[in-house]
Amino acid sequence: MKIATLGFALLQATGAGVKAAEITVVCTNAVKTVLEELGPQFEGANGHKLAIRFAPTSELKAQIEKGEAFDLAILTAAATDDLIKQAKLAAATRVDVARSGMGVAIRKGAARPDLSSEEAFKRALLQAKSITYTGAGFSGPNLKKIFERFGIADEMKARTRIASGNAAEAVSRGEAELGFTQVSEILHVTGAELAGPFPPGVQVHTVFPAAVGTGAREPAAAQALIRFLTAPAAAPIIRASGMEPG
């Protein structure tokens, strides 16, 4: 869902007066739709330009650890905190941008599985002919824990297809019956739809902070972007992307 430009309220949040700069951003895929919506508005409000690379958190974290140059990182809380310990990110700049839960993707028009309870979720897993999730992302480790908790780890191995990208996109192409990923990564995939979130007993919420790199070339502009993303006026766009403001 597109939301109109937020105007003066967000203009005030950008840190007007900061010299225009190109800000290099590394951003986890779960926050992609938020940045795609708010990024152009940020650029238009103050003249800064964004160079954004989207990828799974694990991939981006590995690149940062190898010395990749960047100004701002938006990753999972665990990755962010570890990079702060490694002195790759500045602790004083860390601000939570959004919070997201896990969801189940189905092909558009397919029958919706019952996800209303843990027992219903377990049945849906066992009834699915195939499932998919991204091996390099946050979803895989948490799903494996759920499978083990349900006592169905062996049954799920044979029907699991590891996705190389967004699990919802794999479902839209017919590569699997059910896909598991962040709700925010499902809502805007053509050909797929959200069957529903994980039930409360097994739901896993992920917090996505932003933090400025300790070697940032444009730290002031990067902090202006953080203020923009966490301004109250940005909250409706974050919610429209299937997330909650941080």
N, C-alpha and C positions, 0 to 999 in steps of 0.2 A: 504494500500500500504506500503510495507516495503522499508525502505531507508537504504542504507549501513551505516556502522559505520562511524561516522564523524571524527574520528581520532584526529590529533594534535590540531585542532582548539578548540574542546571541551575539550581536555585534559588540555589545558591552562586555561579553565574556571572553572575547578573543585576545584581549590585551592590546587594544588599538594603540598605535604609536610605535609598536615593535617594528623594526625595519623588515621589509618584505624579504623572505628567504625561501629556499627549497628545503623542506623537512623530509628526511628519509625515515619512513615508518616501517617496522616489521610487525605484522598483525596476524594473530591466529585466525583460522578460517571461521570460527564461531562468531566473530565480531565483524565479519566481512560486510554484511548487509548494512550494519550501522555506519561503518566508514564510507561505504559507497553512497549512502544518503547524506550524511553530515559532512563528508569531506569536501564536496564541491561548494557547499554553503560556507564552510570555513574559508576556503580559498577566495570566494567572492566577497566575503566580509572584510578581508584585510590585505589581500594581495599575495599572501603566502602561497606556495605551491607544494603539493604533497606528492612524494614518490613512495608509493606503498607496495610492499610485497606481502602477499597472503600465502600462508602455508600452515601445515599442522604445527602446533606448539613445539613438539619434539624436534622437528627439522629446523625451526627458527632458533631454538635454544642452542642446538649444536653449532649452527653457523656463528652465533654470537660468541660462543666459547672458543671458536677458532679465530676470532678477531674481526669478523665482518663489521664494517663501518655502518652506523645507523645513529639516528637522533632519538627516536622514541620506540619503545617496544610495548605492545599490548598482547600479553600472553596469559596463561593460567596463573593463579596465585602461587601454586607450588613452584612453577618454573621461575616466576618473577622473584620470589623470595630466595631461591637458590642462586640466581644471578646477582642478587644484591649481596649475598654472602661472598660471592666471587669477585665483588667490586666491579662488576660489569654494568650494573644499574645503580643509580643514585637513590638511596633509601628515602631521603627527604622529599623526593618528587613522587613517590608511589601513591597513587589514588585509584580506588576501585571505580571502574567505568560501568560495568554491567555484571549481571548474574543470570545464569541460564540453567535450565534443567534438561534432562535427556528426554527424547521422544522417539516414537516409532513411525517410520515412513512406510507408506504403501503406494503402489502404483495408482495413478489417478483413476477413480471409478471402481477400484477393487473393494471387496467386502472388508469392512472394518473389524478387526479382531476385538474381542472384549479385553480391555485393559483396566477394568474397574477395581481389581484387587490383586494381591500377590498370587493367589491361586489361579485367577483368570489369566494373568500374565504368563504364568508357568504353562498353562494349557495352550496358550497362543504360541509359545515358543515350540512346544512339542508337536503342535499341529502344522507348523510352517514347514513347507518342503525345503526351503532354503532361506538363509539369513545373511546379512552382510554388515560389516562395520569397517572402519579404517584402522588398519593394524598399527599405524604410526601415531595415531591420535590418542585422545583421552578415553574414548569409548571402550576400546578393546579390553584393557585391564579391568575396568569396572564390570563389564559384561561377564568376563570370566569368573569374577568373584560371585556374581549373581548366579551363574550356572552351577558353580560349586555349592553355593548355599542351597539351591534347589535340588542338588543331587543329580543333575542332568548334564554334567560336563561332557561325558563320553558321547551321549546322544547328540549333542549339539556340534561336535567336531565334524561329523560327516556331512552336515548340511550347511556349514559355514563357508562363505566366500569372502575372503579379505578384499576390501575395496582399495583401489589405488588412490582414489579421491573421495569426494563426498558420497557417503553411503546412500543418500536420497537420490542422487543422480544415477547411481548403479541400479537402484530399484526402478527408476523411471525408464531405464533401458531394458528392463526385464531380466536383469542378471540375478535378482534374488526377489523373494516374496516380501520379506520384511527387512527394513534397514534401520540401524540404530545409530543415532548421532544427537547432537544438540538440537533442540527445537528450532533454534534460529537458523540452522543449516538446512531445515526441511521446508520452511514456509515459502521460500521463493524459488523452489526448483520446479520448472515446468515439467509436467508429466508425473509428478509425485504429489502426495498430500500427507498431512499429518493425521495419523490414525488416533493419536493421543499421546499424552505424556506418560512416563513410567508411573505406576501407582506409588502412593506415598511411602510404603514400606521399603521400596527398593530405589526410590528416586535419589539421584545424586546431583546436587547443585554445584556448579562451578562458578567461581568468581574470577573475573578478568580485570586485573589492574593494568594501568598504564604507568610507565616509569621512563625517565630520561636516561639515556646512556651516559656513563661516566666520561666517555670520550666523544660526546656529541659535539658536532660542529655548530649546531644551532640550538643551544639549550633554551634560550629565552623563547624562541618561536615554538619549540616543542612543548614548553609549559603553557604557552597560550593555547595550543591545541588541546591539552588536557583540560584546561578551564572551559573550553568550548564544549567538549564532550560530556563534561560533568555539570554543566549549567542546568538549572531546572527546566529551561525551555527545550532542552534536548531530550528530556524524558519521554515525551510522546513517541518520538521516532524510535527510541530504544525499545519501548513496549511494543510498537508495531512490528518490530523485528523478532518478536517472540522471546524477549529478554526483559529483565527488570533493571532499572537504574542501579548503579553500584551503591 
